[in-house]
């Protein structure tokens, strides 16, 4: 590790940043939240609300998956004040399927702080941004850099890969993150830091890709130490992950003869917090039966499989007819067929619905 802190002349920011920015000016990806380098050169400035919203959505999620959600959110809530005034259930419903639902809860908390306490204006410094609910070091750096053109260091997976290869660093992630961040900070220019931050991310996403990096068209081809050493394909190295355990559970789908569905809103804290879903058991190695009411529950056959960050889940799906005049308990809701929207369910719950809808069993018929 003693060689990692050395910065050869050919890796100096005064050489690398201009080359990368010139490449970015020609090749910047078009994204609905992004202000193009040409527009920025003409004086256009990014909307901090759109940058913040996109960065929250992009955490552990791909650009392709986020784009439709972002466009839908900004059509429905075009400003941070609009989002702050939205009902929690509306926002959680729009977020459904994007995963990591704590982000949606923090999104609302942050929007309300900005709208209420900061007169709808996002702070224009890293330290102030970091004080907002749900805003961590990465998001604070990204908003400060991209929205306010401050020379903050933005370090996502793409930037980590670029830095590891540029400097031929073989120490594994996540332990080597501080070293990679220091290299990224050294290369961040004072001029156009917002464009530069996006340029490094674009470089990692389009050219310095995990497999088969396109050396021939890379603006940093010449100084790339991993290319010279022939080690790019194996970088960045990662500490092996522990195998994910598998948990079991059951979901209970109950529908009335009129087509009403029984759903349950999960507690705000915890997995799928605040989301509507099917009543069900705990998720563990030996879940106990926890049907929402006494009935002849039928096993639908088949199973739902879903992977969360820390475990795999296998759900058994059971169905029954919802009794007429069923008295709901706190946390439960009965939605008519005109109100119920499967698309607003979190992915694992929608999988259970899809299993039901594709089956021959209709609980409304007994």
N, C-alpha and C positions, 0 to 999 in steps of 0.2 A: 504493500500500500504506500511505500515511501515515495513512489514516482507519481502518485495521483495528483499531487498538488502542483506539479511543475506545469507551466504554461508555455510551451514553445512558441516562438515568434509566429509560426504559421497558424497557431490556434488563437492568436490575439484578436480581441473584439474588433479592433480597427480594420482588420482584414476580413473577418468572417461576416460580421453583421451587414456591411454594405452588399456583399455578394448575395446573401440570403434575401435581403430586402429587394434587390433587383429581380431576383427570381420570383419572389412573391408578387411583385407588381405585375408580372406577366401571367402568373399561374394561380392566383388566389382562388380558393373555392368559393362559390356563391352559396351563401346561407341566408335564410330569412332574417336572422338577427344581426348579420354582419354588415358593417359599412365598408364598402370596397376601398382599396387603397386609392383608386382614382377619385372617388367621392371625397375621401378624407383629404386628399391633396387640394381639392377645391373648397375645403372649409367645412364639409359636413362632419357632424360629430355623432357618435353612437348614442343611442338612448340607454342610459344606465339601467332602466327597468328591463328592457329587452335583453341586455347583456346578462344581468343578474338572473333573470328567469331562465335563459338558455343554459347558463352554467349550472344552475341547480338541477335542471332536467338532465344535463349531460353527465352528471356524476354516475359512473358505473353503467352508462347507457350509450349506445352508438348514435351518431349523427342521424343515420337513416331512421332509427326508431323514434328519435325525438322530434324530427321536423314536423310531422303531422300534428303531434300534441302541441308544439309551440304555436303553430298557425291557428289551431283551434282555440287555445288559451287567449292569444292576443286579439283574435276576432271578438271573443266574448268579453274579455277584460283588457281593453287596450291601454290602460294606465295602471299604475300601482294603486291609485285610489279606487279604481273599479274593482280590482282584485281584493283589496282590503274590505270592501263593502259586500263581497259575495258571501253566501251562506256556506258553511263548512261542507255540508253534504254535496253542494253543487261542485265545489272544487275537488273533493275526493272522488266524485263520480267522473269528472273529466280526466282525473289522473289515473283512473283504473286501467290496469294493464301495463303501466309504465314501471311499476315495481318500486321497492324501497319507499314505502308509504310514509315513513317519518319525514321524508323530504317535503311531501305535500303539506303535512301539518306545520312544519317549520316555515314553509313558503307563506302560509297565511299569517303566522305570527310575525314574520319579518315584514310583510306588506303592511300590516296594521301598525307596527311601530313606525315605519317610514311615513305612512299616511297621516298618522295621528300625532306623533311626537316630533317629526322632522318636516312637517308641512309638505309631504310628498316628494321630498328631495333626498336622493341617496347621498350619503357622505362621500367626499372626494379624497379620502385618504385611506390607506391600508388599515391603520390602527382603528379608525372610526368604523370602517366596514366590518372589522373583526368583532365588534361589539354587538352587531345585529344578530337576532335569533337565527340559528341554523347556518350562519356564515362562518366557515372555517378558514384556515390559512390559504388553501388553494383558491376558494371562491373569492376571498378578499383580494388576493393578488390578481386574479383574472379580471375582476371588475375594475380595480384601480388601474391596471395596465390598459385594458382594452377600452373601457369607457372614458377614463380620465387621462390616458396617455402618460401614466407615471411609470418610472423604471423599476417596477416590481418583478420578482422572479416567479414565473408561472411554470409549475412542474406537474405535468400529467404523464400518463403512460407513454404517450408519443415522445414527449421531451426527454423522459428518462432513457428511452431506447436510443434516441439521437445522441445524447450525451455519452452514454455507455460505449457506443460505437465510435464516435468521434475521438474519444480518448482511450479506446480499447481497454475499458475497465471490466475486470472479470470478477470482482467481488460481487456476491449475490444480493439481490433485492430481498426483503426490504431494508436490510441493514445498511446498504450503501447509499440510500437516499440522500443523506446529508452531503456526501461527496458529490453526487450528481447535481444536487441543488447549487452547491458552491460553483461548480463549473458553469451551470446555466446562468447564475448571477454574474459571473465574470464576463460572459459573452453578451449580456443584455446591454444594449446601447442607450445612451441618454436621448438620442434623436429617434423618434418614431418607435418608442418601446411597445406601444399597443399593436402596431402592425408587425413588429418583430415577434412578439409573443405568439400571434396567430400564425406567423410564417413558420416558426419552429414546429408548431403543432401540425400544420399542413405538411411540412416536410416529412414528419414521422408517419402521418396518415397515408400519404400518397407515394412517396419515394423510398423512405427509410422504413419500409414496412416490415412486419415481423418475419415474413418469409419472402425470399427472392427480392432483396432490395435492388432498386434500379440504379446501380452505380453510374451507368453511362450518362444519365441525365441529371445527376445530383449536383447541385451547386457547390456542395462541400466535398466533392469526390476526391480532390487532390489532398487535402489535409486529413482525410478520414483514416485514423490509425488502425481501426479494425479492418478496413479494406486492404490496407497495406500488409497487415499481418495475416489476412485470410481468415479472420475469426468472426466476421460480422454476423454470420448465420447463427452463432451460438450466444449472441448477446442481445439483451442483457440476461445475465444468469439470475436464476431465482432459487431461493431456498425451497426445497420440496415441501408441498402442502400435506398436512395430515388428511387421511381419507375422511370424507364426510359420512357421518352416521345416517342411518335410515330410520325415520320415525313413521308410526302408523296412526291412522285416525279414521273417523267416519263423518260424513256429511249427510244431513237429513233434509230431503227436498219434499216439502208438503205444499200441495196445490188444492184449492177448493174446486167445487163443481162449476163455479163461475169463472175460474181461471185466475184467482188471486193466489199469490205466493207468500209464504211465511219466510221472513228474513230476520237477521239478527245483526245489530251493529256491534262491532267488536270494541273493546275498551280502547281509549285513546293511546294508552301506552302498550307497547308490545307489537308483535308481528301483525301486519295488516291493520294497525291501530286506526280506529275511526271509520273503517270501511264496512259497508253492508256485505253480508255473506250469508251462507246457509248455517243454521244451527248445527252444532257438531260436538264431537268429543274433544278432549285434550289431544295433543299430538305428542306421543311418546312411544316407548317400546311396547307397552301393553295398555292401550287406552281403554277406559271404562265406557260402557254404554251411557249415552247422555241424550236420549231422544227428547224432543221438546214437548211431547205429549204421548199418552198411552195409545197405541195403535198397532195394527198388524203391519209392521214395517217390512217391506220387501227389499231384498238385496237386488240392486239393479243389474248386477253382473258386470264384469269388467272392473276397472279401477282407474283412479286418477293418479298420475305420477307428476310430481312437480319438484323442482330443485330450488331451494332458498340458498342464501349465502353460506350458511353453516350446516345445512343438512338436506337430505333427500326426504320427500314425503310421499307416502302411498295412502290414498284415501279410498275407503270403501263408501259407496254411494247407496243410500237407502231411501225409499220413496213410500209415501202414504198419502191418503186424501186428508186435506185439512178440514176438520169438523166445522159444521155451520155454527156461527156464533162463538167461535173460539176466542177466549179471553187472553190477550197477549200480556206478557210480563214485561217489566222494564228492560229496555234494550231491544225488544222485538218489534217488528213492523210487518203489517200485512199490506202488500202492494197489489193493486188491481192490475189486470193484464194490460191496461192502457198506460199505466204508470211504470210498470216494471220494465227495465232496460237491461238485458243481459250484458250489453257492452260496458255498463257502469260497474260491473262486478270486477274484483281483482282477478287476475289470470287463473289462479288455482280454483276459485269458485266458478268461474266461467267454464272451466274444463268440466266440472261436475255437471253444470247445466247442459253443456254440449253432449255429454254422455247420455243424459236423460233424453234430450231432444232427438238423438239419433237412435233411440231404442224403440222397441215395440210396446213398452210399458207406459201407460198414461195414468198417473195416480188419480186424475179426476174421474176416471172410470172405475176405480176400485181395484 
